């Protein structure tokens, strides 16, 4: 395990012993560190457009293709011997 991972585990363990009233101070401090290093993670992420230009727009009848794939899987499952 690398050094950064070990430090993160140690910090997480020690956070369990921090009093509740001090957690807000810690959260504020962490946010200030992230702002300084420009590593703030955006919380509002979207999956909009994730499949754009992946080839699905070339499929003329998507529902029919999905039905056929489901039928093939169903037939394959039914042919199995247990």
PDB file of N, CA, C and O in Angstrom, chain B, residues numbered from 101:
ATOM      1  N   UNK B 101       0.856  -1.177   0.000  1.00  0.00           N
ATOM      2  CA  UNK B 101       0.000   0.000   0.000  1.00  0.00           C
ATOM      3  C   UNK B 101       0.904   1.242   0.000  1.00  0.00           C
ATOM      4  O   UNK B 101       1.921   1.286   0.692  1.00  0.00           O
ATOM      5  N   UNK B 102       0.517   2.226  -0.775  1.00  0.00           N
ATOM      6  CA  UNK B 102       1.369   3.418  -0.850  1.00  0.00           C
ATOM      7  C   UNK B 102       1.159   4.340   0.351  1.00  0.00           C
ATOM      8  O   UNK B 102       0.201   4.196   1.111  1.00  0.00           O
ATOM      9  N   UNK B 103       2.061   5.269   0.494  1.00  0.00           N
ATOM     10  CA  UNK B 103       2.092   6.151   1.663  1.00  0.00           C
ATOM     11  C   UNK B 103       0.833   7.016   1.764  1.00  0.00           C
ATOM     12  O   UNK B 103       0.304   7.218   2.857  1.00  0.00           O
ATOM     13  N   UNK B 104       0.358   7.522   0.634  1.00  0.00           N
ATOM     14  CA  UNK B 104      -0.843   8.370   0.654  1.00  0.00           C
ATOM     15  C   UNK B 104      -2.056   7.595   1.162  1.00  0.00           C
ATOM     16  O   UNK B 104      -2.845   8.118   1.949  1.00  0.00           O
ATOM     17  N   UNK B 105      -2.205   6.358   0.715  1.00  0.00           N
ATOM     18  CA  UNK B 105      -3.334   5.535   1.153  1.00  0.00           C
ATOM     19  C   UNK B 105      -3.260   5.257   2.648  1.00  0.00           C
ATOM     20  O   UNK B 105      -4.279   5.268   3.337  1.00  0.00           O
ATOM     21  N   UNK B 106      -2.070   5.010   3.140  1.00  0.00           N
ATOM     22  CA  UNK B 106      -1.902   4.743   4.573  1.00  0.00           C
ATOM     23  C   UNK B 106      -2.263   5.980   5.385  1.00  0.00           C
ATOM     24  O   UNK B 106      -2.937   5.881   6.411  1.00  0.00           O
ATOM     25  N   UNK B 107      -1.813   7.146   4.924  1.00  0.00           N
ATOM     26  CA  UNK B 107      -2.143   8.386   5.636  1.00  0.00           C
ATOM     27  C   UNK B 107      -3.645   8.636   5.654  1.00  0.00           C
ATOM     28  O   UNK B 107      -4.192   9.063   6.671  1.00  0.00           O
ATOM     29  N   UNK B 108      -4.321   8.371   4.525  1.00  0.00           N
ATOM     30  CA  UNK B 108      -5.775   8.571   4.463  1.00  0.00           C
ATOM     31  C   UNK B 108      -6.492   7.637   5.430  1.00  0.00           C
ATOM     32  O   UNK B 108      -7.457   8.036   6.081  1.00  0.00           O
ATOM     33  N   UNK B 109      -6.027   6.403   5.525  1.00  0.00           N
ATOM     34  CA  UNK B 109      -6.644   5.445   6.458  1.00  0.00           C
ATOM     35  C   UNK B 109      -6.439   5.902   7.898  1.00  0.00           C
ATOM     36  O   UNK B 109      -7.358   5.833   8.714  1.00  0.00           O
ATOM     37  N   UNK B 110      -5.243   6.363   8.205  1.00  0.00           N
ATOM     38  CA  UNK B 110      -4.964   6.845   9.562  1.00  0.00           C
ATOM     39  C   UNK B 110      -5.839   8.044   9.911  1.00  0.00           C
ATOM     40  O   UNK B 110      -6.372   8.130  11.017  1.00  0.00           O
ATOM     41  N   UNK B 111      -5.985   8.964   8.968  1.00  0.00           N
ATOM     42  CA  UNK B 111      -6.827  10.145   9.205  1.00  0.00           C
ATOM     43  C   UNK B 111      -8.279   9.729   9.415  1.00  0.00           C
ATOM     44  O   UNK B 111      -8.951  10.243  10.309  1.00  0.00           O
ATOM     45  N   UNK B 112      -8.762   8.805   8.598  1.00  0.00           N
ATOM     46  CA  UNK B 112     -10.148   8.343   8.728  1.00  0.00           C
ATOM     47  C   UNK B 112     -10.384   7.688  10.094  1.00  0.00           C
ATOM     48  O   UNK B 112     -11.433   7.886  10.707  1.00  0.00           O
ATOM     49  N   UNK B 113      -9.411   6.911  10.564  1.00  0.00           N
ATOM     50  CA  UNK B 113      -9.530   6.287  11.893  1.00  0.00           C
ATOM     51  C   UNK B 113      -9.614   7.350  12.981  1.00  0.00           C
ATOM     52  O   UNK B 113     -10.456   7.275  13.876  1.00  0.00           O
ATOM     53  N   UNK B 114      -8.736   8.335  12.892  1.00  0.00           N
ATOM     54  CA  UNK B 114      -8.680   9.373  13.920  1.00  0.00           C
ATOM     55  C   UNK B 114      -9.916  10.264  13.900  1.00  0.00           C
ATOM     56  O   UNK B 114     -10.288  10.822  14.932  1.00  0.00           O
ATOM     57  N   UNK B 115     -10.558  10.406  12.746  1.00  0.00           N
ATOM     58  CA  UNK B 115     -11.785  11.204  12.673  1.00  0.00           C
ATOM     59  C   UNK B 115     -12.893  10.608  13.541  1.00  0.00           C
ATOM     60  O   UNK B 115     -13.776  11.327  14.011  1.00  0.00           O
ATOM     61  N   UNK B 116     -12.843   9.323  13.744  1.00  0.00           N
ATOM     62  CA  UNK B 116     -13.832   8.666  14.601  1.00  0.00           C
ATOM     63  C   UNK B 116     -13.770   9.127  16.046  1.00  0.00           C
ATOM     64  O   UNK B 116     -14.745   8.986  16.784  1.00  0.00           O
ATOM     65  N   UNK B 117     -12.641   9.674  16.457  1.00  0.00           N
ATOM     66  CA  UNK B 117     -12.469  10.128  17.838  1.00  0.00           C
ATOM     67  C   UNK B 117     -12.671  11.629  18.013  1.00  0.00           C
ATOM     68  O   UNK B 117     -12.632  12.134  19.135  1.00  0.00           O
ATOM     69  N   UNK B 118     -12.885  12.338  16.919  1.00  0.00           N
ATOM     70  CA  UNK B 118     -13.065  13.790  16.978  1.00  0.00           C
ATOM     71  C   UNK B 118     -14.457  14.090  17.509  1.00  0.00           C
ATOM     72  O   UNK B 118     -15.426  13.471  17.071  1.00  0.00           O
ATOM     73  N   UNK B 119     -14.579  15.030  18.447  1.00  0.00           N
ATOM     74  CA  UNK B 119     -15.902  15.407  18.960  1.00  0.00           C
ATOM     75  C   UNK B 119     -16.765  16.004  17.846  1.00  0.00           C
ATOM     76  O   UNK B 119     -16.253  16.587  16.890  1.00  0.00           O
ATOM     77  N   UNK B 120     -18.057  15.850  17.985  1.00  0.00           N
ATOM     78  CA  UNK B 120     -18.996  16.289  16.954  1.00  0.00           C
ATOM     79  C   UNK B 120     -18.857  17.778  16.671  1.00  0.00           C
ATOM     80  O   UNK B 120     -18.920  18.194  15.514  1.00  0.00           O
ATOM     81  N   UNK B 121     -18.671  18.579  17.701  1.00  0.00           N
ATOM     82  CA  UNK B 121     -18.608  20.031  17.500  1.00  0.00           C
ATOM     83  C   UNK B 121     -17.387  20.452  16.676  1.00  0.00           C
ATOM     84  O   UNK B 121     -17.385  21.540  16.099  1.00  0.00           O
ATOM     85  N   UNK B 122     -16.357  19.616  16.613  1.00  0.00           N
ATOM     86  CA  UNK B 122     -15.144  19.967  15.873  1.00  0.00           C
ATOM     87  C   UNK B 122     -15.182  19.520  14.412  1.00  0.00           C
ATOM     88  O   UNK B 122     -14.326  19.916  13.620  1.00  0.00           O
ATOM     89  N   UNK B 123     -16.158  18.706  14.057  1.00  0.00           N
ATOM     90  CA  UNK B 123     -16.222  18.193  12.684  1.00  0.00           C
ATOM     91  C   UNK B 123     -16.421  19.313  11.662  1.00  0.00           C
ATOM     92  O   UNK B 123     -15.864  19.255  10.566  1.00  0.00           O
ATOM     93  N   UNK B 124     -17.206  20.325  12.010  1.00  0.00           N
ATOM     94  CA  UNK B 124     -17.415  21.444  11.087  1.00  0.00           C
ATOM     95  C   UNK B 124     -16.105  22.195  10.837  1.00  0.00           C
ATOM     96  O   UNK B 124     -15.839  22.635   9.718  1.00  0.00           O
ATOM     97  N   UNK B 125     -15.299  22.337  11.876  1.00  0.00           N
ATOM     98  CA  UNK B 125     -14.000  23.005  11.712  1.00  0.00           C
ATOM     99  C   UNK B 125     -13.100  22.209  10.764  1.00  0.00           C
ATOM    100  O   UNK B 125     -12.409  22.778   9.920  1.00  0.00           O
ATOM    101  N   UNK B 126     -13.122  20.898  10.917  1.00  0.00           N
ATOM    102  CA  UNK B 126     -12.299  20.038  10.062  1.00  0.00           C
ATOM    103  C   UNK B 126     -12.772  20.121   8.619  1.00  0.00           C
ATOM    104  O   UNK B 126     -11.967  20.206   7.692  1.00  0.00           O
ATOM    105  N   UNK B 127     -14.096  20.096   8.440  1.00  0.00           N
ATOM    106  CA  UNK B 127     -14.658  20.176   7.089  1.00  0.00           C
ATOM    107  C   UNK B 127     -14.272  21.504   6.423  1.00  0.00           C
ATOM    108  O   UNK B 127     -13.906  21.534   5.248  1.00  0.00           O
ATOM    109  N   UNK B 128     -14.358  22.582   7.176  1.00  0.00           N
ATOM    110  CA  UNK B 128     -13.984  23.901   6.654  1.00  0.00           C
ATOM    111  C   UNK B 128     -12.504  23.933   6.288  1.00  0.00           C
ATOM    112  O   UNK B 128     -12.128  24.481   5.252  1.00  0.00           O
ATOM    113  N   UNK B 129     -11.679  23.356   7.127  1.00  0.00           N
ATOM    114  CA  UNK B 129     -10.239  23.332   6.865  1.00  0.00           C
ATOM    115  C   UNK B 129      -9.925  22.531   5.593  1.00  0.00           C
ATOM    116  O   UNK B 129      -9.106  22.951   4.774  1.00  0.00           O
ATOM    117  N   UNK B 130     -10.570  21.400   5.440  1.00  0.00           N
ATOM    118  CA  UNK B 130     -10.345  20.578   4.244  1.00  0.00           C
ATOM    119  C   UNK B 130     -10.768  21.328   2.991  1.00  0.00           C
ATOM    120  O   UNK B 130     -10.072  21.293   1.976  1.00  0.00           O
ATOM    121  N   UNK B 131     -11.918  22.012   3.061  1.00  0.00           N
ATOM    122  CA  UNK B 131     -12.371  22.797   1.905  1.00  0.00           C
ATOM    123  C   UNK B 131     -11.372  23.899   1.567  1.00  0.00           C
ATOM    124  O   UNK B 131     -11.117  24.172   0.394  1.00  0.00           O
ATOM    125  N   UNK B 132     -10.809  24.532   2.594  1.00  0.00           N
ATOM    126  CA  UNK B 132      -9.832  25.598   2.330  1.00  0.00           C
ATOM    127  C   UNK B 132      -8.574  25.028   1.677  1.00  0.00           C
ATOM    128  O   UNK B 132      -7.992  25.664   0.798  1.00  0.00           O
ATOM    129  N   UNK B 133      -8.154  23.846   2.096  1.00  0.00           N
ATOM    130  CA  UNK B 133      -6.999  23.206   1.468  1.00  0.00           C
ATOM    131  C   UNK B 133      -7.270  22.885  -0.001  1.00  0.00           C
ATOM    132  O   UNK B 133      -6.407  23.071  -0.858  1.00  0.00           O
ATOM    133  N   UNK B 134      -8.473  22.402  -0.275  1.00  0.00           N
ATOM    134  CA  UNK B 134      -8.835  22.065  -1.650  1.00  0.00           C
ATOM    135  C   UNK B 134      -8.901  23.300  -2.528  1.00  0.00           C
ATOM    136  O   UNK B 134      -8.494  23.264  -3.689  1.00  0.00           O
ATOM    137  N   UNK B 135      -9.416  24.404  -1.975  1.00  0.00           N
ATOM    138  CA  UNK B 135      -9.478  25.642  -2.751  1.00  0.00           C
ATOM    139  C   UNK B 135      -8.085  26.134  -3.092  1.00  0.00           C
ATOM    140  O   UNK B 135      -7.842  26.607  -4.202  1.00  0.00           O
ATOM    141  N   UNK B 136      -7.177  26.026  -2.147  1.00  0.00           N
ATOM    142  CA  UNK B 136      -5.803  26.463  -2.377  1.00  0.00           C
ATOM    143  C   UNK B 136      -5.132  25.654  -3.480  1.00  0.00           C
ATOM    144  O   UNK B 136      -4.338  26.186  -4.255  1.00  0.00           O
ATOM    145  N   UNK B 137      -5.453  24.378  -3.544  1.00  0.00           N
ATOM    146  CA  UNK B 137      -4.789  23.518  -4.524  1.00  0.00           C
ATOM    147  C   UNK B 137      -5.618  23.334  -5.791  1.00  0.00           C
ATOM    148  O   UNK B 137      -5.232  22.567  -6.673  1.00  0.00           O
ATOM    149  N   UNK B 138      -6.748  24.026  -5.893  1.00  0.00           N
ATOM    150  CA  UNK B 138      -7.627  23.939  -7.066  1.00  0.00           C
ATOM    151  C   UNK B 138      -8.064  22.508  -7.364  1.00  0.00           C
ATOM    152  O   UNK B 138      -8.170  22.119  -8.527  1.00  0.00           O
ATOM    153  N   UNK B 139      -8.314  21.741  -6.337  1.00  0.00           N
ATOM    154  CA  UNK B 139      -8.736  20.358  -6.515  1.00  0.00           C
ATOM    155  C   UNK B 139     -10.173  20.130  -6.066  1.00  0.00           C
ATOM    156  O   UNK B 139     -10.550  19.002  -5.750  1.00  0.00           O
ATOM    157  N   UNK B 140     -10.977  21.187  -6.035  1.00  0.00           N
ATOM    158  CA  UNK B 140     -12.358  21.045  -5.583  1.00  0.00           C
ATOM    159  C   UNK B 140     -13.110  20.146  -6.560  1.00  0.00           C
ATOM    160  O   UNK B 140     -13.078  20.358  -7.772  1.00  0.00           O
ATOM    161  N   UNK B 141     -13.781  19.149  -6.014  1.00  0.00           N
ATOM    162  CA  UNK B 141     -14.552  18.221  -6.820  1.00  0.00           C
ATOM    163  C   UNK B 141     -15.961  18.781  -6.977  1.00  0.00           C
ATOM    164  O   UNK B 141     -16.599  19.150  -5.991  1.00  0.00           O
ATOM    165  N   UNK B 142     -16.435  18.843  -8.190  1.00  0.00           N
ATOM    166  CA  UNK B 142     -17.781  19.330  -8.442  1.00  0.00           C
ATOM    167  C   UNK B 142     -18.795  18.271  -8.017  1.00  0.00           C
ATOM    168  O   UNK B 142     -18.683  17.108  -8.403  1.00  0.00           O
ATOM    169  N   UNK B 143     -19.785  18.678  -7.220  1.00  0.00           N
ATOM    170  CA  UNK B 143     -20.813  17.748  -6.763  1.00  0.00           C
ATOM    171  C   UNK B 143     -21.927  17.566  -7.780  1.00  0.00           C
ATOM    172  O   UNK B 143     -22.596  16.533  -7.792  1.00  0.00           O
ATOM    173  N   UNK B 144     -22.131  18.557  -8.627  1.00  0.00           N
ATOM    174  CA  UNK B 144     -23.219  18.483  -9.582  1.00  0.00           C
ATOM    175  C   UNK B 144     -22.704  17.933 -10.909  1.00  0.00           C
ATOM    176  O   UNK B 144     -22.279  18.679 -11.791  1.00  0.00           O
ATOM    177  N   UNK B 145     -22.755  16.636 -11.021  1.00  0.00           N
ATOM    178  CA  UNK B 145     -22.309  15.964 -12.237  1.00  0.00           C
ATOM    179  C   UNK B 145     -23.515  15.416 -12.964  1.00  0.00           C
ATOM    180  O   UNK B 145     -24.523  15.069 -12.346  1.00  0.00           O
ATOM    181  N   UNK B 146     -23.410  15.339 -14.261  1.00  0.00           N
ATOM    182  CA  UNK B 146     -24.517  14.862 -15.067  1.00  0.00           C
ATOM    183  C   UNK B 146     -24.022  13.811 -16.048  1.00  0.00           C
ATOM    184  O   UNK B 146     -22.883  13.864 -16.512  1.00  0.00           O
ATOM    185  N   UNK B 147     -24.875  12.874 -16.352  1.00  0.00           N
ATOM    186  CA  UNK B 147     -24.550  11.852 -17.336  1.00  0.00           C
ATOM    187  C   UNK B 147     -25.124  12.210 -18.701  1.00  0.00           C
ATOM    188  O   UNK B 147     -25.101  11.400 -19.628  1.00  0.00           O
ATOM    189  N   UNK B 148     -25.636  13.425 -18.814  1.00  0.00           N
ATOM    190  CA  UNK B 148     -26.216  13.873 -20.075  1.00  0.00           C
ATOM    191  C   UNK B 148     -25.164  13.808 -21.186  1.00  0.00           C
ATOM    192  O   UNK B 148     -24.073  14.363 -21.055  1.00  0.00           O
ATOM    193  N   UNK B 149     -25.503  13.132 -22.264  1.00  0.00           N
ATOM    194  CA  UNK B 149     -24.627  13.050 -23.421  1.00  0.00           C
ATOM    195  C   UNK B 149     -23.540  12.001 -23.314  1.00  0.00           C
ATOM    196  O   UNK B 149     -22.615  11.988 -24.126  1.00  0.00           O
ATOM    197  N   UNK B 150     -23.631  11.116 -22.323  1.00  0.00           N
ATOM    198  CA  UNK B 150     -22.572  10.133 -22.119  1.00  0.00           C
ATOM    199  C   UNK B 150     -22.468   9.156 -23.290  1.00  0.00           C
ATOM    200  O   UNK B 150     -21.384   8.651 -23.583  1.00  0.00           O
ATOM    201  N   UNK B 151     -23.596   8.887 -23.962  1.00  0.00           N
ATOM    202  CA  UNK B 151     -23.589   7.930 -25.067  1.00  0.00           C
ATOM    203  C   UNK B 151     -23.522   8.614 -26.427  1.00  0.00           C
ATOM    204  O   UNK B 151     -23.647   7.952 -27.457  1.00  0.00           O
ATOM    205  N   UNK B 152     -23.328   9.919 -26.444  1.00  0.00           N
ATOM    206  CA  UNK B 152     -23.282  10.650 -27.705  1.00  0.00           C
ATOM    207  C   UNK B 152     -22.059  10.232 -28.526  1.00  0.00           C
ATOM    208  O   UNK B 152     -20.958  10.086 -27.994  1.00  0.00           O
ATOM    209  N   UNK B 153     -22.272  10.044 -29.817  1.00  0.00           N
ATOM    210  CA  UNK B 153     -21.218   9.658 -30.770  1.00  0.00           C
ATOM    211  C   UNK B 153     -20.550   8.330 -30.423  1.00  0.00           C
ATOM    212  O   UNK B 153     -19.355   8.151 -30.659  1.00  0.00           O
ATOM    213  N   UNK B 154     -21.314   7.410 -29.867  1.00  0.00           N
ATOM    214  CA  UNK B 154     -20.789   6.083 -29.547  1.00  0.00           C
ATOM    215  C   UNK B 154     -21.280   5.028 -30.534  1.00  0.00           C
ATOM    216  O   UNK B 154     -20.943   3.850 -30.410  1.00  0.00           O
ATOM    217  N   UNK B 155     -22.078   5.456 -31.516  1.00  0.00           N
ATOM    218  CA  UNK B 155     -22.550   4.523 -32.527  1.00  0.00           C
ATOM    219  C   UNK B 155     -24.020   4.172 -32.409  1.00  0.00           C
ATOM    220  O   UNK B 155     -24.579   3.571 -33.325  1.00  0.00           O
ATOM    221  N   UNK B 156     -24.659   4.531 -31.308  1.00  0.00           N
ATOM    222  CA  UNK B 156     -26.063   4.195 -31.129  1.00  0.00           C
ATOM    223  C   UNK B 156     -26.969   4.979 -32.081  1.00  0.00           C
ATOM    224  O   UNK B 156     -28.070   4.534 -32.403  1.00  0.00           O
ATOM    225  N   UNK B 157     -26.501   6.144 -32.527  1.00  0.00           N
ATOM    226  CA  UNK B 157     -27.321   6.944 -33.437  1.00  0.00           C
ATOM    227  C   UNK B 157     -27.421   6.285 -34.812  1.00  0.00           C
ATOM    228  O   UNK B 157     -28.270   6.675 -35.614  1.00  0.00           O
ATOM    229  N   UNK B 158     -26.578   5.299 -35.102  1.00  0.00           N
ATOM    230  CA  UNK B 158     -26.618   4.590 -36.382  1.00  0.00           C
ATOM    231  C   UNK B 158     -27.672   3.486 -36.394  1.00  0.00           C
ATOM    232  O   UNK B 158     -28.030   2.987 -37.461  1.00  0.00           O
ATOM    233  N   UNK B 159     -28.166   3.103 -35.228  1.00  0.00           N
ATOM    234  CA  UNK B 159     -29.173   2.045 -35.132  1.00  0.00           C
ATOM    235  C   UNK B 159     -30.522   2.619 -35.550  1.00  0.00           C
ATOM    236  O   UNK B 159     -30.997   3.601 -34.980  1.00  0.00           O
ATOM    237  N   UNK B 160     -31.131   1.992 -36.555  1.00  0.00           N
ATOM    238  CA  UNK B 160     -32.391   2.529 -37.078  1.00  0.00           C
ATOM    239  C   UNK B 160     -33.580   2.165 -36.208  1.00  0.00           C
ATOM    240  O   UNK B 160     -34.453   3.005 -35.990  1.00  0.00           O
ATOM    241  N   UNK B 161     -33.642   0.927 -35.699  1.00  0.00           N
ATOM    242  CA  UNK B 161     -34.775   0.501 -34.874  1.00  0.00           C
ATOM    243  C   UNK B 161     -34.230  -0.102 -33.577  1.00  0.00           C
ATOM    244  O   UNK B 161     -34.075  -1.317 -33.459  1.00  0.00           O
ATOM    245  N   UNK B 162     -33.948   0.756 -32.623  1.00  0.00           N
ATOM    246  CA  UNK B 162     -33.325   0.338 -31.374  1.00  0.00           C
ATOM    247  C   UNK B 162     -34.202  -0.636 -30.592  1.00  0.00           C
ATOM    248  O   UNK B 162     -33.701  -1.621 -30.050  1.00  0.00           O
ATOM    249  N   UNK B 163     -35.509  -0.369 -30.527  1.00  0.00           N
ATOM    250  CA  UNK B 163     -36.414  -1.244 -29.774  1.00  0.00           C
ATOM    251  C   UNK B 163     -36.408  -2.661 -30.332  1.00  0.00           C
ATOM    252  O   UNK B 163     -36.402  -3.627 -29.569  1.00  0.00           O
ATOM    253  N   UNK B 164     -36.409  -2.794 -31.660  1.00  0.00           N
ATOM    254  CA  UNK B 164     -36.393  -4.120 -32.278  1.00  0.00           C
ATOM    255  C   UNK B 164     -35.084  -4.841 -31.967  1.00  0.00           C
ATOM    256  O   UNK B 164     -35.082  -6.043 -31.701  1.00  0.00           O
ATOM    257  N   UNK B 165     -33.980  -4.114 -32.000  1.00  0.00           N
ATOM    258  CA  UNK B 165     -32.691  -4.729 -31.688  1.00  0.00           C
ATOM    259  C   UNK B 165     -32.640  -5.184 -30.231  1.00  0.00           C
ATOM    260  O   UNK B 165     -32.094  -6.246 -29.929  1.00  0.00           O
ATOM    261  N   UNK B 166     -33.204  -4.390 -29.336  1.00  0.00           N
ATOM    262  CA  UNK B 166     -33.243  -4.769 -27.918  1.00  0.00           C
ATOM    263  C   UNK B 166     -34.119  -5.998 -27.726  1.00  0.00           C
ATOM    264  O   UNK B 166     -33.753  -6.910 -26.983  1.00  0.00           O
ATOM    265  N   UNK B 167     -35.276  -6.032 -28.390  1.00  0.00           N
ATOM    266  CA  UNK B 167     -36.160  -7.200 -28.311  1.00  0.00           C
ATOM    267  C   UNK B 167     -35.441  -8.458 -28.789  1.00  0.00           C
ATOM    268  O   UNK B 167     -35.540  -9.512 -28.161  1.00  0.00           O
ATOM    269  N   UNK B 168     -34.719  -8.344 -29.897  1.00  0.00           N
ATOM    270  CA  UNK B 168     -34.002  -9.496 -30.456  1.00  0.00           C
ATOM    271  C   UNK B 168     -32.899  -9.960 -29.501  1.00  0.00           C
ATOM    272  O   UNK B 168     -32.712 -11.161 -29.310  1.00  0.00           O
ATOM    273  N   UNK B 169     -32.182  -9.031 -28.911  1.00  0.00           N
ATOM    274  CA  UNK B 169     -31.133  -9.398 -27.953  1.00  0.00           C
ATOM    275  C   UNK B 169     -31.726 -10.087 -26.734  1.00  0.00           C
ATOM    276  O   UNK B 169     -31.171 -11.068 -26.242  1.00  0.00           O
ATOM    277  N   UNK B 170     -32.850  -9.578 -26.245  1.00  0.00           N
ATOM    278  CA  UNK B 170     -33.517 -10.210 -25.096  1.00  0.00           C
ATOM    279  C   UNK B 170     -33.986 -11.610 -25.443  1.00  0.00           C
ATOM    280  O   UNK B 170     -33.864 -12.528 -24.632  1.00  0.00           O
ATOM    281  N   UNK B 171     -34.525 -11.779 -26.650  1.00  0.00           N
ATOM    282  CA  UNK B 171     -35.006 -13.099 -27.088  1.00  0.00           C
ATOM    283  C   UNK B 171     -33.836 -14.067 -27.171  1.00  0.00           C
ATOM    284  O   UNK B 171     -33.951 -15.213 -26.735  1.00  0.00           O
ATOM    285  N   UNK B 172     -32.718 -13.626 -27.723  1.00  0.00           N
ATOM    286  CA  UNK B 172     -31.547 -14.496 -27.828  1.00  0.00           C
ATOM    287  C   UNK B 172     -31.036 -14.896 -26.447  1.00  0.00           C
ATOM    288  O   UNK B 172     -30.672 -16.052 -26.236  1.00  0.00           O
ATOM    289  N   UNK B 173     -31.005 -13.953 -25.505  1.00  0.00           N
ATOM    290  CA  UNK B 173     -30.566 -14.280 -24.146  1.00  0.00           C
ATOM    291  C   UNK B 173     -31.528 -15.257 -23.486  1.00  0.00           C
ATOM    292  O   UNK B 173     -31.104 -16.202 -22.821  1.00  0.00           O
ATOM    293  N   UNK B 174     -32.814 -15.029 -23.670  1.00  0.00           N
ATOM    294  CA  UNK B 174     -33.824 -15.911 -23.088  1.00  0.00           C
ATOM    295  C   UNK B 174     -33.685 -17.323 -23.646  1.00  0.00           C
ATOM    296  O   UNK B 174     -33.718 -18.297 -22.895  1.00  0.00           O
ATOM    297  N   UNK B 175     -33.530 -17.432 -24.967  1.00  0.00           N
ATOM    298  CA  UNK B 175     -33.365 -18.748 -25.583  1.00  0.00           C
ATOM    299  C   UNK B 175     -32.103 -19.435 -25.067  1.00  0.00           C
ATOM    300  O   UNK B 175     -32.104 -20.639 -24.809  1.00  0.00           O
ATOM    301  N   UNK B 176     -31.036 -18.667 -24.919  1.00  0.00           N
ATOM    302  CA  UNK B 176     -29.774 -19.219 -24.436  1.00  0.00           C
ATOM    303  C   UNK B 176     -29.916 -19.740 -23.007  1.00  0.00           C
ATOM    304  O   UNK B 176     -29.378 -20.796 -22.672  1.00  0.00           O
ATOM    305  N   UNK B 177     -30.629 -19.012 -22.178  1.00  0.00           N
ATOM    306  CA  UNK B 177     -30.837 -19.426 -20.785  1.00  0.00           C
ATOM    307  C   UNK B 177     -31.699 -20.680 -20.724  1.00  0.00           C
ATOM    308  O   UNK B 177     -31.430 -21.589 -19.938  1.00  0.00           O
ATOM    309  N   UNK B 178     -32.734 -20.726 -21.555  1.00  0.00           N
ATOM    310  CA  UNK B 178     -33.636 -21.877 -21.540  1.00  0.00           C
ATOM    311  C   UNK B 178     -32.960 -23.143 -22.061  1.00  0.00           C
ATOM    312  O   UNK B 178     -33.359 -24.247 -21.690  1.00  0.00           O
ATOM    313  N   UNK B 179     -31.956 -23.004 -22.905  1.00  0.00           N
ATOM    314  CA  UNK B 179     -31.269 -24.176 -23.463  1.00  0.00           C
ATOM    315  C   UNK B 179     -30.256 -24.770 -22.499  1.00  0.00           C
ATOM    316  O   UNK B 179     -29.775 -25.881 -22.719  1.00  0.00           O
ATOM    317  N   UNK B 180     -29.926 -24.058 -21.447  1.00  0.00           N
ATOM    318  CA  UNK B 180     -28.947 -24.560 -20.479  1.00  0.00           C
ATOM    319  C   UNK B 180     -29.471 -25.788 -19.764  1.00  0.00           C
ATOM    320  O   UNK B 180     -30.668 -25.921 -19.505  1.00  0.00           O
ATOM    321  N   UNK B 181     -28.549 -26.681 -19.452  1.00  0.00           N
ATOM    322  CA  UNK B 181     -28.914 -27.859 -18.662  1.00  0.00           C
ATOM    323  C   UNK B 181     -28.367 -27.680 -17.258  1.00  0.00           C
ATOM    324  O   UNK B 181     -27.213 -27.294 -17.070  1.00  0.00           O
ATOM    325  N   UNK B 182     -29.188 -27.960 -16.297  1.00  0.00           N
ATOM    326  CA  UNK B 182     -28.778 -27.779 -14.899  1.00  0.00           C
ATOM    327  C   UNK B 182     -28.499 -29.091 -14.251  1.00  0.00           C
ATOM    328  O   UNK B 182     -28.142 -29.135 -13.074  1.00  0.00           O
TER     329      UNK B 182
END
